[in-house]
Amino acid sequence: MPQPDVAALPAMEDLRPRSVTDHIFHDLYARVVNLSLPPGAKLSEAEVASQMGVSRQPVRDAFYRLSQLGFIQIRPQRATTVTPISTEAVMQAYFVRSALEEATMRVAALRLDPPDWDGLEALIDAQEAASRADDRAGFHALDDQFHHDICAGAGKEFVWNLVRDTKGHMDRARFLSLSYGASTAWIEHRQILTALRARDPEAAAAAVRLHLSHIEHILDRLRSDQPGILG
């Protein structure tokens, strides 16, 4: 078998611009998802580069990645703007996430043990506290941790990686609902945990199906309350 051409491998210094791009991408991605950059917000390569102390090239690369995900619209000679929340993209993400997490719940119900249950209980308690304090960013992070830990405990952490990579559009809509929907979320997490403790695969799958299906009601409310925010 021929040996790989070592000379063709990139030098470490060639990787640094990529890591800068990743940093910019993830920062802007988080701001779009948590609505620090709301739909319609304008973005400037020059301003982002200046604020972050980098050249314009990694910013341009990060903008391109965000545009490929549908989060920003790049128009030559015109302002780059954050896109409206795409109803179609939200529902596509919901379809993928629901299918994956329902299947994972069936496995988790048979594999999780008391230490796993206790960890999930602690996350729910922290979510309840974050909800009462109106700490939306903290609540969202705990919500993600809850779902991640179930996938990891089931031996299916790769499922969470797939979910994480597709759920950004759902998260934008969900962030807008946290002012009125956070309490429902942590209460439903307790229902999921009850099914897991009972080692009931179908009840666990049904509980997460109900939990995730609220995205449809969230979109309906957004159409009524903030119609211009949806695309």
Residue pairs with C-beta under 8 A, 6 or more apart in sequence:
17 57
17 58
20 54
20 58
21 58
21 61
21 62
21 65
24 48
24 52
24 54
24 58
24 59
24 62
25 61
25 62
25 65
25 66
27 52
28 37
28 43
28 48
28 62
28 63
28 66
29 66
29 69
29 71
29 168
30 36
31 37
32 66
32 71
32 72
32 82
32 168
32 172
33 168
33 171
33 172
33 175
34 136
34 137
34 140
34 171
34 175
35 172
35 175
35 176
37 43
37 82
38 82
38 229
39 82
39 83
39 84
39 85
39 228
39 229
39 231
40 81
40 82
40 84
41 81
41 82
42 79
42 80
42 81
43 63
43 72
43 79
43 80
43 81
43 82
44 79
44 80
45 56
45 59
45 60
45 63
45 80
46 56
48 59
49 55
49 56
49 59
52 59
63 72
63 74
63 80
64 74
66 72
67 73
67 74
69 168
70 83
70 86
70 89
70 169
71 82
71 83
71 168
72 80
72 81
72 82
72 83
73 80
73 81
73 83
74 80
75 81
83 231
84 228
84 229
84 230
84 231
85 169
85 172
85 173
85 222
85 229
85 230
85 231
86 169
86 230
86 231
87 219
87 230
87 231
89 169
90 169
90 170
90 172
90 173
90 215
90 219
91 215
91 216
91 219
92 166
92 169
93 166
93 167
93 168
93 169
93 170
94 170
94 212
94 213
94 215
94 216
96 162
96 163
96 166
97 163
97 166
97 167
97 170
97 212
98 208
98 209
98 212
98 213
100 159
100 162
100 163
101 147
101 151
101 159
101 163
101 208
101 212
102 205
102 208
102 209
103 159
103 205
104 150
104 151
104 154
104 156
104 159
105 150
105 154
105 192
105 195
105 196
105 201
105 204
105 205
105 207
105 208
106 201
106 202
106 204
106 205
107 154
107 155
107 156
107 201
108 150
108 151
108 153
108 154
108 156
108 196
108 204
109 195
109 196
109 198
109 199
109 200
109 201
109 203
109 204
110 199
110 201
111 153
111 154
111 155
112 150
112 153
112 154
112 196
116 149
116 153
117 193
117 196
117 197
119 149
120 146
120 149
120 150
120 189
120 193
120 196
121 193
123 142
123 145
123 146
123 149
123 189
124 146
124 186
124 189
124 190
124 193
126 142
127 139
127 142
127 143
127 146
127 182
127 185
127 186
127 189
128 186
130 136
130 138
130 139
130 142
130 182
131 139
131 182
131 183
131 185
131 186
134 179
136 175
136 178
136 179
136 182
139 178
139 182
139 185
139 186
140 171
140 174
140 175
140 178
143 185
143 189
144 164
146 189
147 160
147 163
148 157
148 160
148 164
150 192
150 196
151 157
151 159
151 160
151 163
152 160
170 215
173 215
173 218
173 219
173 222
174 181
174 215
174 218
176 218
176 222
176 226
176 229
177 214
177 218
177 221
177 222
181 214
181 218
184 214
185 211
188 207
188 210
188 211
189 211
191 207
191 210
191 211
192 204
192 207
192 208
192 211
194 207
195 203
195 204
195 206
195 207
196 204
219 230
222 229
222 230
223 230
